Amino acid sequence: MDGTQAIADLTEISSQIESVVLLDGKGAVAGSTFADDAAATRFAEASQALLDAAEALREGGEPLTQLEAETPEGSVFVLREGDRLIAATTVPDPTVGLVFYDLKSALRAAEDAKPKRKPRARAPRKTTKPAKDDA
């Protein structure tokens, strides 16, 4: 499924998510719930900056893959898997583990939609017929 469909499925199953944006491996918006592309891009850039700022506070180790920032109005979730990113805003006091699970599922569903290389066609097998006995 594509990014738009993955986000539609996500918002249908998760009542806690209010807005979401999905970035493809090149950093482009692959889908969002925002009314216009400019708003989606601003939210995506702010989410990436938030994740980068949190990562800069750490001292080495593996790259940061997920983050939740809580505010009185709700939370911001950012999840990175490889070079793809998904970010969402939620209602106040969300079920954190469930939101991360739903975001990971949407990100993977969108990944599964990427065109995969077709396997090479195999050459037909040559079969040899056993010689008939003329008895």
Backbone bond lengths (Angstrom), bond angles and torsions (degrees), N, CA, C in turn:
res aa  C-N    CA-C-N  psi(-1)  N-CA   C-N-CA  omega(-1)  CA-C   N-CA-C  phi
1 M - - - 1.452 - - 1.513 108.83 -
2 D 1.314 116.10 153.44 1.458 119.84 -179.08 1.526 110.60 -85.30
3 G 1.341 116.31 174.72 1.455 121.44 -177.24 1.513 113.37 -59.98
4 T 1.321 116.25 -39.75 1.464 120.46 -179.81 1.518 110.89 -63.48
5 Q 1.308 117.17 -43.55 1.464 120.72 179.78 1.524 110.91 -69.18
6 A 1.321 117.83 -39.06 1.469 121.28 177.94 1.521 110.25 -60.56
7 I 1.330 117.53 -40.79 1.462 121.30 179.08 1.523 110.73 -70.42
8 A 1.316 117.60 -39.37 1.472 120.47 177.62 1.522 110.22 -61.09
9 D 1.320 116.78 -43.45 1.464 120.60 177.78 1.524 110.97 -64.06
10 L 1.327 116.41 -41.34 1.462 121.37 -179.98 1.526 111.44 -60.75
11 T 1.318 116.90 -49.77 1.462 119.58 -177.43 1.527 111.80 -69.58
12 E 1.319 116.69 -23.78 1.462 119.80 177.38 1.528 111.29 -71.88
13 I 1.339 117.37 -37.62 1.465 119.79 -176.43 1.522 113.70 -91.71
14 S 1.331 117.56 -20.92 1.465 120.04 -175.81 1.526 110.84 -112.97
15 S 1.315 116.25 104.40 1.467 120.89 179.79 1.528 111.66 -74.71
16 Q 1.317 117.50 -11.78 1.462 120.99 -178.87 1.527 112.85 -81.95
17 I 1.314 117.57 -22.43 1.462 121.81 -176.73 1.524 109.38 -86.19
18 E 1.336 114.64 128.49 1.461 120.12 179.58 1.522 112.74 -99.73
19 S 1.328 117.15 -42.17 1.463 120.97 177.67 1.517 108.32 -144.06
20 V 1.325 115.06 153.71 1.464 119.44 -177.04 1.524 109.46 -153.18
21 V 1.322 114.84 149.09 1.459 121.70 174.31 1.523 107.87 -137.11
22 L 1.316 115.79 142.00 1.457 122.87 -179.63 1.517 108.15 -122.23
23 L 1.334 116.10 128.31 1.465 121.62 177.70 1.519 109.61 -107.24
24 D 1.313 115.88 138.04 1.459 119.57 177.19 1.528 109.86 -80.62
25 G 1.298 117.21 -176.12 1.460 122.25 -177.01 1.512 114.58 -65.72
26 K 1.330 117.92 -13.75 1.466 121.48 178.91 1.524 112.01 -101.34
27 G 1.341 117.23 4.20 1.458 121.16 179.62 1.518 114.38 85.35
28 A 1.315 117.80 7.32 1.461 121.60 178.75 1.528 110.17 -89.95
29 V 1.313 116.17 148.60 1.463 120.76 178.17 1.525 108.52 -67.82
30 A 1.342 115.81 120.37 1.458 121.74 -179.93 1.525 111.34 -98.64
31 G 1.324 116.16 -11.04 1.454 121.28 178.67 1.509 109.25 173.25
32 S 1.330 116.37 152.16 1.452 120.09 177.47 1.515 110.21 -164.36
33 T 1.327 115.24 168.19 1.456 121.02 174.93 1.526 111.01 -99.63
34 F 1.316 117.70 2.67 1.456 121.40 -177.89 1.523 110.45 -74.61
35 A 1.338 115.66 148.00 1.458 121.61 -177.21 1.533 112.43 -66.96
36 D 1.323 116.85 -31.05 1.467 118.24 179.67 1.525 110.33 -136.42
37 D 1.319 113.85 159.19 1.466 121.15 -176.90 1.523 112.57 -63.78
38 A 1.332 117.23 -35.10 1.463 120.35 -178.52 1.525 110.82 -63.85
39 A 1.330 117.43 -42.67 1.467 121.14 178.37 1.523 110.84 -65.40
40 A 1.320 116.81 -40.92 1.465 120.76 178.26 1.522 110.55 -62.61
41 T 1.320 116.81 -43.32 1.458 121.41 179.53 1.525 111.27 -64.47
42 R 1.333 117.31 -42.96 1.479 120.46 178.56 1.520 110.74 -61.58
43 F 1.317 117.09 -44.52 1.466 120.23 179.62 1.537 110.48 -65.15
44 A 1.308 117.24 -41.32 1.464 121.03 178.71 1.526 110.93 -62.10
45 E 1.330 116.93 -44.88 1.469 120.50 179.65 1.527 111.22 -65.09
46 A 1.332 116.91 -41.07 1.465 120.34 178.74 1.526 110.56 -65.80
47 S 1.311 117.60 -38.22 1.469 121.75 178.91 1.521 111.00 -65.44
48 Q 1.335 115.90 -43.22 1.467 120.03 177.81 1.518 110.22 -63.75
49 A 1.335 117.31 -41.64 1.467 121.65 178.97 1.531 110.66 -63.77
50 L 1.322 117.24 -39.09 1.466 121.41 178.09 1.529 110.54 -63.00
51 L 1.306 116.33 -45.60 1.468 120.78 178.42 1.526 110.81 -63.92
52 D 1.319 117.55 -42.76 1.466 121.85 178.77 1.529 111.47 -63.37
53 A 1.352 116.99 -41.38 1.465 120.97 179.69 1.529 110.67 -65.02
54 A 1.309 116.98 -41.39 1.470 120.20 178.25 1.525 110.53 -65.55
55 E 1.310 116.04 -39.12 1.457 119.75 179.43 1.536 111.50 -66.60
56 A 1.322 117.28 -34.57 1.465 121.61 -179.84 1.527 111.58 -66.00
57 L 1.314 117.40 -24.15 1.471 121.37 179.55 1.524 112.28 -78.02
58 R 1.305 116.14 -18.29 1.465 120.28 -179.92 1.517 109.56 -80.73
59 E 1.296 115.48 158.29 1.462 120.37 178.79 1.524 109.62 -109.14
60 G 1.313 115.31 86.03 1.461 120.10 177.06 1.508 113.02 74.08
61 G 1.312 114.68 -163.81 1.450 120.16 179.81 1.521 112.04 87.37
62 E 1.308 114.89 -170.53 1.452 122.09 -179.68 1.530 110.39 -68.08
63 P 1.316 117.56 152.13 1.466 120.22 177.38 1.532 110.88 -62.25
64 L 1.298 115.36 147.28 1.458 121.95 177.85 1.524 108.62 -68.12
65 T 1.328 117.35 133.56 1.458 120.22 -177.29 1.521 113.58 -113.72
66 Q 1.325 117.64 -20.70 1.455 118.58 178.28 1.518 110.76 -150.66
67 L 1.333 114.20 153.13 1.447 120.44 -174.56 1.521 109.15 -152.58
68 E 1.322 116.45 141.90 1.453 122.04 170.56 1.517 107.75 -126.55
69 A 1.317 116.59 130.91 1.465 122.50 174.62 1.523 106.23 -119.10
70 E 1.325 115.94 120.83 1.463 120.80 -176.10 1.527 110.72 -100.00
71 T 1.326 115.43 136.43 1.461 122.41 174.37 1.527 107.24 -129.04
72 P 1.320 118.83 166.84 1.469 119.83 176.97 1.536 112.96 -60.86
73 E 1.339 117.57 -28.33 1.460 120.90 -178.80 1.524 113.33 -84.55
74 G 1.320 117.54 -14.22 1.461 121.89 -177.60 1.508 110.13 151.03
75 S 1.311 115.64 -172.25 1.462 120.65 -177.57 1.524 110.95 -116.83
76 V 1.322 114.25 159.00 1.461 122.41 171.39 1.517 105.96 -115.56
77 F 1.296 116.32 128.26 1.455 122.76 177.63 1.515 108.42 -114.88
78 V 1.326 115.98 136.39 1.460 121.42 176.04 1.522 106.90 -132.36
79 L 1.313 115.22 130.42 1.458 120.45 -179.06 1.515 107.91 -133.19
80 R 1.326 115.41 131.04 1.466 121.15 179.48 1.519 108.32 -120.52
81 E 1.308 114.47 135.14 1.462 120.76 175.23 1.521 106.69 -134.41
82 G 1.314 115.73 107.92 1.461 119.71 -174.39 1.513 109.63 66.32
83 D 1.316 117.00 -125.02 1.458 120.36 179.48 1.531 112.34 -102.63
84 R 1.335 116.73 9.43 1.462 120.93 177.96 1.520 109.95 -103.09
85 L 1.321 115.98 154.82 1.457 120.74 -175.60 1.524 109.22 -143.49
86 I 1.335 115.22 144.10 1.457 121.58 172.47 1.522 106.82 -133.18
87 A 1.319 116.64 138.16 1.464 121.78 -179.19 1.520 108.35 -136.53
88 A 1.331 115.42 146.42 1.461 119.75 -177.84 1.517 111.01 -147.56
89 T 1.313 115.13 154.03 1.464 121.66 168.92 1.521 106.66 -107.85
90 T 1.337 115.48 150.66 1.459 119.97 -177.24 1.524 111.05 -132.61
91 V 1.309 113.91 174.38 1.456 121.68 172.27 1.529 108.11 -70.48
92 P 1.340 118.59 165.62 1.469 120.03 176.22 1.541 111.34 -61.58
93 D 1.306 115.75 147.98 1.469 123.75 177.39 1.531 114.24 51.96
94 P 1.317 117.76 55.09 1.461 119.50 179.00 1.534 110.67 -73.20
95 T 1.308 115.46 164.11 1.462 121.61 172.41 1.530 106.33 -81.24
96 V 1.326 115.36 98.31 1.465 122.23 -168.98 1.530 112.41 -55.45
97 G 1.312 117.17 -51.27 1.465 119.91 -177.90 1.514 112.31 -60.17
98 L 1.313 117.17 -38.56 1.459 121.00 -179.93 1.529 111.38 -69.08
99 V 1.313 117.05 -40.06 1.472 120.20 178.29 1.525 110.02 -63.78
100 F 1.333 117.81 -45.66 1.467 119.59 177.97 1.528 110.66 -61.40
101 Y 1.317 117.40 -41.61 1.471 121.31 178.56 1.529 110.50 -60.06
102 D 1.337 116.17 -47.81 1.462 120.31 -179.45 1.528 111.80 -63.25
103 L 1.336 116.93 -39.55 1.466 120.30 178.73 1.528 111.13 -66.22
104 K 1.334 116.87 -42.37 1.470 120.08 177.75 1.522 110.57 -62.17
105 S 1.325 116.13 -41.75 1.466 119.73 179.70 1.521 111.34 -62.33
106 A 1.327 117.12 -42.35 1.465 120.60 178.97 1.522 111.09 -65.48
107 L 1.317 116.72 -41.63 1.457 121.03 179.55 1.528 110.43 -62.78
108 R 1.299 116.74 -42.53 1.473 120.53 179.72 1.523 111.73 -70.72
109 A 1.334 116.59 -35.98 1.463 119.48 177.57 1.521 110.43 -63.28
110 A 1.321 116.34 -40.71 1.464 120.35 177.76 1.525 110.45 -67.28
111 E 1.315 117.89 -35.30 1.465 122.09 178.54 1.520 110.34 -66.36
112 D 1.330 115.88 -40.17 1.458 119.80 -179.40 1.522 111.88 -62.53
113 A 1.331 116.64 -21.40 1.453 121.07 -178.57 1.521 112.86 -80.02
114 K 1.333 117.01 -14.29 1.449 119.17 -178.75 1.526 109.18 -59.69
115 P 1.330 116.64 138.95 1.456 118.25 179.19 1.523 110.47 -61.70
116 K 1.256 114.97 133.29 1.455 120.42 178.93 1.527 108.48 -104.57
117 R 1.320 114.81 152.85 1.459 118.40 177.75 1.505 109.45 -65.10
118 K 1.302 114.66 138.06 1.454 118.81 176.64 1.517 108.17 -76.47
119 P 1.334 116.34 142.26 1.460 117.30 176.39 1.528 110.08 -66.41
120 R 1.298 115.18 148.25 1.457 119.34 178.31 1.515 109.44 -65.06
121 A 1.300 114.48 142.60 1.466 119.20 177.46 1.520 108.28 -70.29
122 R 1.270 114.66 138.14 1.466 119.30 178.55 1.521 109.31 -87.31
123 A 1.296 114.65 146.51 1.465 119.62 174.37 1.525 107.36 -71.72
124 P 1.312 116.30 142.19 1.468 117.78 179.22 1.519 111.07 -61.71
125 R 1.296 114.53 145.25 1.470 119.25 179.22 1.513 110.48 -73.20
126 K 1.301 113.37 140.68 1.459 117.94 174.22 1.510 107.36 -87.56
127 T 1.287 114.26 130.03 1.464 117.81 177.84 1.507 108.15 -113.69
128 T 1.278 114.39 144.38 1.456 119.12 177.29 1.516 107.41 -113.68
129 K 1.314 113.45 135.06 1.457 118.42 179.79 1.530 107.16 -89.32
130 P 1.308 114.68 137.13 1.472 115.95 177.26 1.523 110.12 -65.36
131 A 1.307 115.27 146.01 1.461 120.53 179.20 1.517 109.14 -65.63
132 K 1.342 114.90 139.22 1.459 118.86 179.05 1.522 109.27 -82.87
133 D 1.270 114.40 140.56 1.469 120.31 175.89 1.502 108.46 -83.43
134 D 1.279 117.40 127.50 1.456 121.22 176.38 1.517 108.46 -97.35
135 A 1.261 116.28 76.79 1.453 118.97 -177.86 1.476 112.87 -103.17
